[in-house]
Amino acid sequence: MNLTFTLAASFALLSGTAAAQTLPRRAFVGINLQGLNDSIQRRYHLPDQRGILVTGVREQSSAQAAGLLPNDVVRQVDKTPVQDVPQFVGLLKQFKTGDQSTFTLLRNGKTLRKKLTFTAFPAERSPHYTVEYGAVQHAQNRLRTIITRPTHAAGPKVPLVLFIQGVGCYSIDNPLTPDTPERRIIDSLSRHGYATLRVDKTGMGDSQGIPCLQADLRTETGGYRAGLAAARQLPWVDADNVFITGFSIGGVLAPLVAEDVPVKGIVTWGTASRSFIEYLLHNKRNQSTLAGMPYDKINEQQQLYAAVLHLLLTEKQTPEQVLARYPNAGDLLRFPQHYSYMQQWQDLNLAAAWQRLNTRVLALRGAADYISYSEDQQLLVDVVNRAHPGQARFQLLPDVDHGFTRARDMPESLRLSEAPNPAKNFDFVNVIIRWLDETRQQKS
């Protein structure tokens, strides 16, 4: 079944004071945190594993002003016991700038209480671009949009690039961490004269609506569509030179977003183009082989995996129903977003989506990437070129993996995945910028 998505009938892109009134900045707690486990419980002599460990405190944050310190264990927020990281994050989402709360802590075996007054999350700043915080409405969700406009634009109209992130529930609004890959990419695009658009997922960052972990693929795609359609109407945006960059699953969503919002071109990075079950089985076998699993065990695993994926993704059973039949398959049913999101991914006919578009496409993959595969990139290009000859090409880039870590091959990338702060390789950004520049010069 081919999925179709309906853009909300009305939406508004808000900036400046209006945006602040419609979608305020979230409260800035300012702690790095970690869930509790057996090791942490032993190290800090904790009575149980309720709570979260504070691993760092941000400068000028609510937590710093209240006197929280690294190695504190937050056990209670007001009168609510803290169970784990997701529940703690959910508790914090209820607070607005100016609210107060009492945190109950364990510090060196002693119970302390600290009163926090929540300050607003800071704004992103850069010498290379200005930032406009806005919002779009999609269904019941109000989503944060972040538009960067290059400080030194070549003319009154500026080309725009929508940045679609990978799978999972995390915010792309990170003003305090300028060295994240997303910020590095946006910084490079801005220095070369491109405006950028980000849309935070529902329930993440400032976005309001259903929790991200309950949202499905249709909901997420609709948010990107609404954001891009609104940004394309800005008077300073060059509507004839609007692009999408889709990273990982962002490349799966890109042709769906572009179905109703015309774009000049799409760049994908490490994406998939086969059916989701095909991809998952390939990926599981490859990663199990890299991890050194015996081949006979891999075959047993693949047989079980194929069976549970069929029930979950084709028969549309719930994880609970699948586990009732295959109780030892719990590890195989862990996904970074709601299972309905994955079911809708399986329903996609990506070949149909790509061949319907008449736009230029650059498919990129790092040679050390053990999460995506050249087969998918080449298939994507073949689909586009059969329908629209010469519109797409695939380029394999050396010494980089799925998450932009500098690695020579898949085994090294797997080893580095456990290393703290591995070196990154951002050479691919120059490849993207050259392609964007070339595509802008070509007639539609």
C-alpha positions as CSV (number, residue, x, y, z in Angstrom):
1,M,0.0,0.0,0.0
2,N,1.3,3.4,-0.9
3,L,1.0,6.0,1.8
4,T,-0.3,9.5,1.0
5,F,0.0,12.4,3.3
6,T,-2.4,15.4,3.6
7,L,-0.9,18.8,4.4
8,A,-2.8,20.7,7.1
9,A,-5.3,23.1,5.4
10,S,-3.9,26.1,7.2
11,F,-0.6,26.9,8.9
12,A,1.4,30.0,9.8
13,L,5.1,30.5,10.0
14,L,5.7,32.8,12.9
15,S,8.8,34.8,13.8
16,G,9.9,37.4,16.2
17,T,7.5,38.4,19.0
18,A,4.6,36.5,17.5
19,A,6.6,33.3,17.7
20,A,7.5,33.9,21.3
21,Q,3.9,34.3,22.2
22,T,2.7,31.3,20.2
23,L,5.5,28.9,21.0
24,P,7.7,30.0,23.9
25,R,11.2,28.8,24.5
26,R,11.3,25.8,26.7
27,A,12.7,26.0,30.2
28,F,16.5,25.7,30.5
29,V,17.2,23.1,33.2
30,G,20.8,22.7,32.1
31,I,22.0,19.3,33.2
32,N,23.6,16.4,31.5
33,L,22.1,13.2,32.8
34,Q,22.3,9.4,32.8
35,G,20.0,6.6,33.9
36,L,20.9,4.5,36.9
37,N,22.3,1.0,36.5
38,D,24.0,-1.6,38.6
39,S,27.4,-0.1,38.3
40,I,26.2,3.4,39.2
41,Q,24.2,2.1,42.1
42,R,27.2,0.4,43.5
43,R,29.6,3.3,42.9
44,Y,27.3,5.8,44.7
45,H,26.0,3.4,47.3
46,L,22.4,4.1,46.3
47,P,19.5,2.2,47.9
48,D,17.9,1.4,44.5
49,Q,17.9,2.5,40.9
50,R,15.2,5.2,41.1
51,G,16.3,8.6,39.9
52,I,18.8,10.0,37.4
53,L,22.5,10.8,37.8
54,V,23.6,14.4,37.0
55,T,26.8,14.0,34.9
56,G,27.2,17.8,34.2
57,V,25.7,21.2,34.9
58,R,25.5,23.9,32.2
59,E,26.7,27.4,32.7
60,Q,24.0,30.1,33.3
61,S,21.4,27.4,33.7
62,S,18.6,26.9,36.2
63,A,20.4,23.9,37.7
64,Q,23.6,25.9,38.2
65,A,21.8,28.8,39.9
66,A,20.1,26.3,42.2
67,G,23.4,24.7,43.2
68,L,23.1,21.3,41.5
69,L,26.5,19.6,41.0
70,P,27.8,16.7,39.0
71,N,27.3,13.3,40.7
72,D,24.1,14.4,42.3
73,V,21.2,11.9,42.0
74,V,17.8,13.5,41.5
75,R,15.3,11.3,43.3
76,Q,12.2,13.5,43.3
77,V,10.7,16.5,41.5
78,D,8.4,18.3,43.9
79,K,6.3,15.4,45.2
80,T,6.8,13.0,42.3
81,P,9.4,10.3,42.6
82,V,11.8,10.1,39.6
83,Q,11.8,6.6,38.1
84,D,14.1,6.8,35.0
85,V,15.3,9.2,32.3
86,P,12.2,9.2,30.0
87,Q,9.9,9.8,33.0
88,F,12.2,12.6,34.3
89,V,12.3,14.3,31.0
90,G,8.5,14.1,30.8
91,L,8.2,15.7,34.2
92,L,10.4,18.6,33.1
93,K,8.3,19.3,30.0
94,Q,5.5,20.6,32.2
95,F,7.5,23.5,33.5
96,K,7.6,27.0,31.8
97,T,10.0,29.8,32.1
98,G,9.5,31.5,35.5
99,D,8.1,28.3,37.2
100,Q,9.7,27.0,40.3
101,S,10.2,23.4,41.5
102,T,12.0,21.6,44.3
103,F,14.4,18.8,43.4
104,T,15.2,16.2,46.1
105,L,18.8,15.0,45.7
106,L,21.2,12.4,47.1
107,R,24.7,13.9,47.4
108,N,27.4,11.9,49.1
109,G,24.8,9.8,50.9
110,K,22.9,12.8,52.2
111,T,19.4,14.0,51.2
112,L,19.2,17.6,50.0
113,R,16.5,19.8,48.5
114,K,17.2,22.5,45.9
115,K,14.7,25.0,44.6
116,L,15.0,25.7,40.9
117,T,13.6,28.8,39.1
118,F,13.4,27.9,35.4
119,T,15.0,30.3,33.0
120,A,14.4,30.3,29.2
121,F,16.5,28.2,26.8
122,P,19.1,30.4,25.1
123,A,18.9,31.3,21.4
124,E,21.2,30.0,18.8
125,R,23.8,32.5,17.6
126,S,26.4,32.5,14.8
127,P,28.5,35.2,13.0
128,H,27.5,33.5,9.7
129,Y,23.7,33.7,10.0
130,T,20.8,35.2,11.8
131,V,18.2,32.9,13.4
132,E,14.4,33.1,13.2
133,Y,12.5,31.0,15.7
134,G,9.0,30.3,14.4
135,A,6.3,27.6,14.4
136,V,4.0,25.7,12.2
137,Q,0.8,23.9,13.1
138,H,0.3,20.4,11.8
139,A,-2.7,18.4,13.0
140,Q,-2.8,18.8,16.8
141,N,1.0,19.6,17.0
142,R,2.7,23.0,17.1
143,L,6.2,22.5,15.9
144,R,9.2,24.7,16.3
145,T,10.9,25.9,13.1
146,I,14.4,27.3,13.1
147,I,15.4,29.2,10.0
148,T,18.9,30.5,9.5
149,R,19.5,33.3,7.0
150,P,23.1,33.9,5.9
151,T,24.7,37.1,7.1
152,H,26.3,37.8,3.7
153,A,23.8,36.7,1.0
154,A,24.7,37.2,-2.6
155,G,21.3,38.9,-3.4
156,P,17.9,39.7,-2.1
157,K,16.7,36.1,-2.7
158,V,18.4,33.3,-0.9
159,P,18.3,29.6,-1.7
160,L,16.9,27.4,1.1
161,V,17.8,23.9,2.3
162,L,15.5,21.9,4.5
163,F,17.5,19.7,6.9
164,I,15.7,16.4,7.8
165,Q,17.3,14.6,10.6
166,G,17.6,10.9,11.3
167,V,15.3,8.5,13.2
168,G,14.7,8.9,16.9
169,C,13.4,11.3,19.4
170,Y,15.8,14.1,19.9
171,S,15.8,17.9,19.4
172,I,17.7,19.6,16.6
173,D,17.6,22.8,18.5
174,N,21.0,22.8,20.3
175,P,22.3,26.3,20.8
176,L,24.8,25.3,23.5
177,T,26.6,22.7,21.4
178,P,27.9,24.3,18.2
179,D,30.1,21.3,17.4
180,T,27.2,18.9,16.7
181,P,27.2,17.5,13.2
182,E,23.9,19.3,12.5
183,R,25.3,22.7,13.5
184,R,28.5,22.1,11.6
185,I,26.5,21.3,8.4
186,I,24.3,24.3,8.9
187,D,27.3,26.6,9.5
188,S,28.9,25.4,6.3
189,L,25.8,25.9,4.2
190,S,25.3,29.4,5.7
191,R,28.9,30.4,4.9
192,H,28.2,29.5,1.3
193,G,25.1,31.6,1.1
194,Y,22.3,29.0,1.8
195,A,19.5,29.6,4.3
196,T,18.4,26.5,6.2
197,L,15.3,25.2,7.8
198,R,14.9,22.8,10.7
199,V,11.6,21.5,12.1
200,D,11.7,19.9,15.5
201,K,9.6,16.7,16.0
202,T,6.5,16.8,18.1
203,G,7.2,16.9,21.8
204,M,10.9,17.6,21.3
205,G,12.6,20.9,22.1
206,D,10.0,23.7,22.1
207,S,7.5,21.7,20.0
208,Q,4.2,20.9,21.6
209,G,1.8,18.1,20.9
210,I,1.7,14.4,21.2
211,P,5.0,12.9,22.6
212,C,7.5,12.0,20.0
213,L,7.6,8.4,21.1
214,Q,3.9,8.1,20.3
215,A,4.1,9.8,16.9
216,D,4.0,7.9,13.6
217,L,5.7,8.4,10.3
218,R,2.8,10.3,8.7
219,T,2.8,12.8,11.6
220,E,6.5,13.5,11.3
221,T,6.4,13.8,7.5
222,G,3.4,16.2,7.7
223,G,5.4,18.4,10.0
224,Y,8.3,18.7,7.6
225,R,5.9,19.4,4.7
226,A,4.1,22.2,6.7
227,G,7.4,23.8,7.6
228,L,8.8,23.7,4.1
229,A,5.6,25.0,2.5
230,A,5.5,27.9,4.9
231,A,9.3,28.7,4.6
232,R,9.0,28.7,0.8
233,Q,6.6,31.6,1.0
234,L,9.0,33.9,2.9
235,P,9.6,37.0,0.7
236,W,13.4,36.6,0.8
237,V,13.5,32.9,0.0
238,D,14.3,32.0,-3.6
239,A,11.4,29.6,-4.2
240,D,13.0,28.3,-7.4
241,N,16.0,27.1,-5.5
242,V,14.7,25.1,-2.5
243,F,16.4,21.9,-1.6
244,I,16.1,19.0,0.8
245,T,18.9,17.2,2.6
246,G,17.7,14.0,4.1
247,F,20.1,12.2,6.5
248,S,19.5,8.5,7.2
249,I,15.7,8.1,7.4
250,G,15.5,11.8,6.3
251,G,16.3,10.4,2.9
252,V,13.3,8.1,3.1
253,L,11.0,11.0,4.1
254,A,12.5,13.4,1.5
255,P,10.5,12.3,-1.6
256,L,7.3,12.2,0.5
257,V,7.9,15.8,1.7
258,A,8.6,16.9,-1.9
259,E,5.4,15.4,-3.4
260,D,3.4,18.5,-2.5
261,V,6.2,21.1,-2.0
262,P,8.3,21.6,-5.2
263,V,12.0,21.4,-4.7
264,K,15.0,21.9,-7.1
265,G,16.9,18.9,-5.7
266,I,17.3,16.4,-3.0
267,V,20.5,15.2,-1.3
268,T,20.3,11.9,0.7
269,W,23.0,10.6,3.1
270,G,23.1,6.9,4.1
271,T,19.4,6.3,3.4
272,A,17.3,3.2,2.4
273,S,15.2,2.6,-0.7
274,R,14.2,-1.1,-0.3
275,S,11.3,-2.2,1.7
276,F,11.9,-1.8,5.4
277,I,11.9,-5.6,6.1
278,E,14.5,-6.1,3.3
279,Y,16.7,-3.4,4.8
280,L,16.3,-4.7,8.4
281,L,17.2,-8.3,7.5
282,H,20.3,-7.2,5.6
283,N,21.4,-4.8,8.3
284,K,21.0,-7.3,11.1
285,R,23.0,-9.9,9.2
286,N,25.8,-7.5,8.4
287,Q,26.0,-6.0,12.0
288,S,25.9,-9.5,13.5
289,T,28.7,-10.6,11.2
290,L,30.8,-7.6,12.1
291,A,30.2,-8.3,15.8
292,G,31.6,-11.8,15.4
293,M,28.5,-13.8,15.9
294,P,28.9,-17.5,14.8
295,Y,27.3,-18.0,11.4
296,D,24.9,-20.7,12.6
297,K,23.6,-18.4,15.3
298,I,23.2,-15.7,12.7
299,N,21.0,-18.0,10.6
300,E,18.9,-18.9,13.6
301,Q,18.6,-15.2,14.5
302,Q,17.6,-14.3,10.9
303,Q,14.8,-16.9,10.8
304,L,13.4,-15.6,14.1
305,Y,13.8,-12.0,12.9
306,A,12.0,-12.6,9.6
307,A,9.1,-14.2,11.5
308,V,8.6,-11.4,14.0
309,L,9.1,-8.7,11.4
310,H,6.3,-10.2,9.3
311,L,3.9,-10.2,12.3
312,L,4.8,-6.7,13.4
313,L,5.3,-4.9,10.1
314,T,3.1,-6.8,7.6
315,E,0.4,-8.3,9.8
316,K,0.3,-5.1,11.9
317,Q,0.4,-6.9,15.2
318,T,1.4,-5.0,18.3
319,P,4.8,-5.8,20.0
320,E,2.9,-7.5,22.8
321,Q,1.1,-9.8,20.4
322,V,4.3,-10.7,18.7
323,L,6.1,-11.4,22.0
324,A,3.2,-13.6,23.1
325,R,4.1,-15.9,20.2
326,Y,7.9,-15.3,20.3
327,P,8.8,-14.4,23.9
328,N,12.5,-14.6,23.2
329,A,12.3,-11.9,20.5
330,G,12.3,-8.8,22.8
331,D,15.7,-7.6,21.6
332,L,14.6,-7.8,18.0
333,L,11.6,-5.5,18.6
334,R,13.4,-2.4,19.9
335,F,13.0,0.6,17.6
336,P,13.9,4.2,18.3
337,Q,10.3,5.4,17.6
338,H,6.8,4.0,17.9
339,Y,6.1,0.7,16.3
340,S,3.4,2.3,14.1
341,Y,6.0,4.5,12.7
342,M,7.9,1.4,11.6
343,Q,4.7,-0.3,10.2
344,Q,4.1,2.8,8.0
345,W,7.7,2.7,6.8
346,Q,7.1,-0.9,5.7
347,D,4.0,0.2,3.8
348,L,5.9,2.8,1.8
349,N,6.5,2.1,-1.9
350,L,9.7,4.2,-2.1
351,A,10.3,3.4,-5.8
352,A,6.9,4.9,-6.6
353,A,7.6,8.0,-4.5
354,W,11.0,8.6,-6.1
355,Q,9.9,8.0,-9.7
356,R,6.9,10.4,-9.3
357,L,9.3,13.2,-8.6
358,N,11.0,15.1,-11.5
359,T,13.9,16.6,-9.5
360,R,17.6,16.1,-9.3
361,V,19.0,13.8,-6.7
362,L,22.4,13.2,-5.2
363,A,22.7,10.0,-3.1
364,L,25.7,9.9,-0.8
365,R,27.1,7.2,1.4
366,G,30.2,6.8,3.5
367,A,32.3,3.8,2.6
368,A,32.7,2.9,6.4
369,D,28.9,3.1,7.0
370,Y,27.6,-0.2,8.5
371,I,24.0,1.2,8.9
372,S,23.2,1.9,5.3
373,Y,24.3,0.2,2.1
374,S,25.4,1.0,-1.4
375,E,22.6,-1.3,-2.8
376,D,20.0,1.2,-1.5
377,Q,21.8,4.2,-2.9
378,Q,22.2,2.6,-6.3
379,L,18.6,1.4,-6.4
380,L,17.4,4.9,-5.6
381,V,19.5,6.4,-8.4
382,D,18.4,3.7,-10.9
383,V,14.7,4.3,-10.1
384,V,15.0,8.1,-10.6
385,N,17.1,7.8,-13.8
386,R,14.8,5.2,-15.4
387,A,11.9,7.6,-15.0
388,H,13.9,10.8,-15.5
389,P,17.2,10.0,-17.3
390,G,20.2,11.8,-16.0
391,Q,18.6,13.3,-12.9
392,A,20.3,11.3,-10.2
393,R,23.8,10.0,-9.3
394,F,25.4,8.1,-6.4
395,Q,28.7,9.0,-4.9
396,L,30.6,6.8,-2.3
397,L,32.8,8.8,-0.1
398,P,35.9,7.4,1.6
399,D,36.9,7.5,5.3
400,V,33.5,8.4,6.8
401,D,30.7,6.4,8.4
402,H,27.0,6.9,9.0
403,G,27.4,9.3,11.8
404,F,30.3,11.3,10.1
405,T,33.0,9.6,12.1
406,R,36.4,9.3,10.3
407,A,36.9,5.6,9.7
408,R,38.5,3.5,7.0
409,D,35.9,0.7,6.9
410,M,33.0,-0.9,8.7
411,P,35.0,-2.8,11.3
412,E,36.8,0.4,12.4
413,S,33.6,2.3,12.5
414,L,32.0,-0.3,14.7
415,R,35.0,-0.1,17.1
416,L,34.9,3.7,17.1
417,S,31.2,3.6,18.0
418,E,32.2,2.9,21.6
419,A,35.0,5.5,21.7
420,P,34.5,8.9,23.4
421,N,34.5,11.8,20.9
422,P,35.9,10.1,17.8
423,A,37.3,12.3,15.1
424,K,34.7,13.5,12.5
425,N,35.1,13.8,8.8
426,F,33.0,16.6,7.2
427,D,34.5,16.5,3.7
428,F,31.0,15.4,2.5
429,V,29.6,18.8,3.2
430,N,31.8,20.3,0.4
431,V,30.5,17.6,-1.9
432,I,26.9,18.7,-1.0
433,I,27.7,22.4,-1.5
434,R,29.3,21.9,-4.9
435,W,26.3,19.8,-6.0
436,L,23.9,22.5,-4.8
437,D,25.8,25.2,-6.6
438,E,25.9,23.2,-9.8
439,T,22.2,22.3,-9.6
440,R,21.2,25.9,-9.0
441,Q,22.8,26.8,-12.4
442,Q,20.8,24.2,-14.2
443,K,17.4,25.0,-15.8
444,S,14.4,23.3,-14.2
